[in-house]
């Protein structure tokens, strides 16, 4: 899964060492959404591209134009966008020679996100430009993460087939929830019934640290004794984690998924209900298939006309 780093990574590309020192002083207090910045440096366009190759999660590049060649910065920009296919990093061009890279041409041809003249660049303006770029980068990353996670959930749902059997389908759903959240403990409970009305109960758990079944049983007992948890219709904070309701169509069953700990930010929390909905649809097909297979008479004979 894709996760945001602890700090926003800003790459300062300039062949003048003093520029990095001044930039670090200007941006030392920059934050966005409670995360500070980590400034790293490169002294050439080639070094800039190599840094992005190793650290594609970089948020912002402050990129000089003239370094090892007259257009080193522009060449690096083109390589980042086209060769590395990195469309998310925000590139702010800084130049002391605007004639070498005219603003309109640089914006139109090199897909940059800001144009800063060194001769007019104050600490306040640099701070504002970087802060705006951080916001834009994080919004783009969140959109990409959301799309990636939704694709993952859809892929997991399509892996559940009606011929799997209920327990296998549940284990696939549990594995998806555990992988999505990287939780310390993931528990899945489902109550359904066989074709003759006999109750059928499942309680599965997953833990990378090897938590035993007693922990899952304890969670299940707490949920059963909590009326609010039992009646929850949407993902809710519960105990030390999240509780996601799991309800099958046509009252063929109900249950929940509980995730404890892990890396559950607001995007993962938004995606978990989609996993529950896809899982419910897939499990509905599995349960319906089992009921049909257990019938002693043909299905069509039981349909009212």
C-alpha positions in Angstrom: 0.0 0.0 0.0 1.0 3.6 -0.6 1.7 5.7 2.5 2.8 9.3 2.9 6.3 9.8 4.4 6.7 11.3 7.8 8.1 14.6 6.3 7.7 16.4 3.0 10.9 15.9 1.0 12.1 19.1 -0.8 15.0 18.8 -3.2 17.1 22.0 -3.7 19.0 21.8 -7.0 21.7 24.5 -7.4 25.4 24.5 -7.9 25.9 27.4 -5.4 26.2 25.9 -1.9 25.1 29.2 -0.3 21.7 28.9 -2.0 21.0 25.7 -0.1 21.9 27.3 3.2 19.7 30.3 2.6 16.8 28.1 1.4 17.0 25.9 4.5 16.8 29.0 6.7 13.9 30.4 4.7 11.9 27.1 4.9 12.8 25.8 8.3 9.3 26.5 9.7 7.3 25.2 6.7 4.6 22.7 7.6 1.6 21.2 5.9 -1.0 19.1 7.7 1.3 18.8 10.7 4.2 17.4 8.8 7.5 19.3 8.5 10.0 19.3 5.7 13.2 17.5 4.9 15.6 19.5 2.7 18.1 17.7 0.5 20.4 19.1 -2.1 21.8 18.3 -5.6 24.4 20.3 -7.5 23.5 19.3 -11.0 20.6 18.4 -13.3 21.9 14.9 -13.6 22.1 14.5 -9.8 18.6 15.9 -9.6 17.2 13.2 -11.9 19.1 10.5 -10.1 17.7 11.7 -6.7 14.1 11.6 -8.2 14.8 8.1 -9.5 15.7 6.9 -5.9 13.1 9.0 -4.2 9.9 9.4 -6.3 8.0 10.5 -3.2 9.8 13.9 -3.3 7.2 16.6 -2.9 8.9 19.7 -4.3 11.9 20.5 -6.4 13.5 24.0 -6.3 15.4 23.8 -9.6 18.0 26.1 -10.9 18.3 26.4 -14.7 22.0 27.1 -15.4 24.3 24.5 -13.8 26.6 22.0 -15.6 25.1 23.4 -18.8 23.0 26.4 -19.9 19.8 24.3 -19.9 20.6 21.7 -17.3 17.6 22.4 -15.1 15.2 22.3 -18.1 16.7 19.0 -19.3 16.3 17.6 -15.8 12.7 18.7 -15.7 12.0 17.0 -19.1 13.7 13.8 -17.9 11.6 13.8 -14.7 8.3 14.2 -16.5 9.0 12.0 -19.5 11.7 9.4 -18.6 10.8 8.9 -15.0 7.1 9.6 -15.7 6.8 11.4 -12.4 3.8 13.7 -12.7 3.2 14.3 -9.0 6.4 16.1 -7.9 5.9 19.9 -8.0 8.8 21.7 -9.8 9.5 25.3 -9.0 12.1 26.8 -11.4 14.5 29.3 -9.9 16.7 31.3 -12.2 18.9 34.3 -12.1 19.0 34.5 -15.9 15.4 34.7 -17.1 16.6 35.1 -20.7 17.9 31.6 -20.7 14.5 30.1 -19.8 11.7 32.6 -20.5 8.8 32.1 -18.1 6.0 31.4 -20.7 8.2 29.0 -22.7 9.2 27.2 -19.5 5.7 26.8 -18.3 4.3 25.7 -21.7 7.1 23.3 -22.7 8.5 21.8 -19.5 5.4 21.3 -17.2 6.7 23.3 -14.3 4.5 24.5 -11.4 6.2 27.8 -10.6 8.7 30.3 -11.9 10.8 32.3 -9.4 13.3 35.0 -10.3 16.3 34.9 -7.8 16.6 38.6 -8.1 13.1 39.1 -6.8 12.8 36.2 -4.5 12.1 37.2 -0.9 11.9 34.8 2.1 8.1 35.4 2.2 7.6 34.7 -1.5 9.7 31.5 -1.3 7.8 30.3 1.7 4.4 31.0 0.0 5.5 29.3 -3.2 6.7 26.1 -1.4 3.8 26.0 0.9 1.4 26.1 -2.1 3.4 23.5 -3.9 3.2 21.2 -0.9 -0.5 21.5 -0.8 -0.9 20.7 -4.5 1.5 17.7 -4.2 -0.4 16.2 -1.3 -3.7 16.6 -3.0 -2.4 14.9 -6.1 -0.9 12.1 -4.0 -4.2 11.6 -2.2 -6.1 11.3 -5.4 -3.6 8.7 -6.7 -3.7 6.8 -3.4 -7.5 6.8 -3.5 -7.6 5.5 -7.0 -4.9 2.8 -6.2 -6.7 1.7 -3.1 -10.1 1.5 -4.8 -8.5 -0.5 -7.6 -7.0 -2.8 -5.0 -10.4 -3.3 -3.3 -12.1 -4.0 -6.6 -9.4 -6.6 -7.5 -9.8 -8.3 -4.1 -13.6 -8.4 -4.5 -13.3 -10.0 -8.0 -11.1 -12.7 -6.4 -14.1 -13.9 -4.4 -16.1 -16.4 -6.5 -19.4 -18.1 -5.8 -17.7 -21.5 -6.0 -15.1 -20.6 -3.3 -17.2 -21.6 -0.4 -18.1 -19.2 2.4 -15.0 -19.7 4.6 -12.6 -19.3 1.7 -14.5 -16.1 0.6 -14.2 -14.8 4.2 -10.5 -15.5 4.4 -9.9 -13.6 1.2 -11.9 -10.7 2.6 -10.0 -10.8 5.9 -6.6 -10.9 4.0 -7.6 -7.9 2.0 -8.6 -5.9 5.1 -5.3 -6.9 6.8 -3.2 -6.0 3.8 -5.0 -2.7 3.3 -4.6 -1.5 6.9 -1.4 -3.4 8.0 -3.2 -3.8 11.3 -1.8 -5.5 14.4 -5.0 -7.5 14.6 -7.8 -8.0 12.1 -10.9 -10.0 13.0 -13.9 -10.9 10.8 -17.1 -12.2 12.1 -20.1 -13.4 10.1 -23.4 -15.0 11.1 -25.4 -16.7 8.4 -27.4 -19.9 8.1 -27.6 -23.1 6.1 -30.4 -23.9 3.7 -32.5 -25.6 6.5 -32.2 -22.6 8.8 -29.4 -23.9 11.0 -27.1 -21.0 12.2 -23.7 -20.8 10.7 -21.1 -18.7 12.4 -17.6 -17.8 11.4 -14.9 -16.0 13.4 -11.5 -15.5 11.6 -8.5 -13.4 12.6 -5.2 -12.4 11.2 -2.1 -10.9 12.9 1.5 -10.5 11.8 2.6 -11.1 15.4 0.7 -14.4 15.7 -2.0 -13.3 18.1 -3.9 -16.4 19.3 -7.6 -17.1 18.8 -8.4 -16.0 22.3 -7.8 -12.4 21.3 -10.3 -12.7 18.5 -12.8 -14.4 20.8 -12.4 -11.5 23.3 -13.1 -8.9 20.6 -16.2 -10.8 19.4 -17.6 -11.0 22.9 -17.0 -7.2 23.4 -18.9 -6.5 20.1 -21.7 -8.8 21.1 -22.1 -7.1 24.4 -22.0 -3.6 22.9 -25.4 -2.5 21.5 -23.9 0.5 19.6 -21.3 -1.8 17.9 -24.1 -4.3 17.0 -26.3 -1.6 15.4 -23.5 0.3 13.6 -24.4 1.0 10.0 -21.2 2.5 8.9 -17.5 2.4 9.8 -16.9 3.7 13.3 -14.1 4.1 15.8 -14.5 1.4 18.4 -12.2 0.2 21.2 -8.6 0.6 19.9 -9.5 0.4 16.2 -12.2 0.6 13.5 -15.3 -1.5 13.2 -16.7 -2.0 9.7 -20.2 -3.5 9.4 -20.6 -6.4 7.0 -24.2 -7.0 6.0 -25.4 -9.4 3.4 -28.3 -8.6 1.1 -31.8 -10.0 1.8 -30.9 -10.6 5.4 -28.8 -13.6 4.5 -26.3 -12.7 7.2 -24.5 -10.0 9.1 -21.2 -9.4 10.7 -18.3 -7.1 11.0 -14.6 -6.5 10.3 -12.5 -5.1 13.1 -9.0 -3.7 12.5 -6.7 -2.8 15.4 -3.8 -0.5 15.0 -1.9 -0.4 11.7 -1.6 2.5 9.3 -5.2 3.7 8.9 -5.3 7.3 7.8 -8.3 9.2 6.5 -8.0 7.8 3.0 -7.8 4.2 4.1 -10.7 4.8 6.4 -12.7 6.1 3.5 -11.9 3.1 1.4 -12.7 0.4 4.0 -16.5 0.7 3.5 -16.0 0.0 -0.2 -14.2 -3.2 0.8 -17.1 -4.2 3.1 -19.7 -3.4 0.4 -17.8 -5.4 -2.3 -17.2 -8.2 0.2 -21.0 -8.3 1.1 -21.9 -8.5 -2.5 -19.4 -11.3 -3.2 -20.5 -13.2 0.0 -24.1 -12.8 -1.0 -23.3 -14.7 -4.2 -21.4 -17.4 -2.3 -24.3 -17.8 0.2 -26.9 -17.8 -2.5 -25.0 -20.4 -4.4 -24.7 -22.7 -1.4 -28.5 -22.4 -0.7 -29.2 -23.3 -4.3 -26.9 -26.3 -4.1 -28.6 -27.6 -0.9 -32.0 -27.6 -2.4 -33.6 -31.0 -3.0 -35.9 -29.7 -5.8 -35.0 -27.6 -8.8 -34.8 -23.9 -8.1 -37.4 -23.0 -10.7 -40.1 -25.2 -9.0 -40.0 -22.9 -5.9 -40.6 -19.7 -7.9 -44.1 -18.3 -7.7 -45.6 -17.4 -11.0 
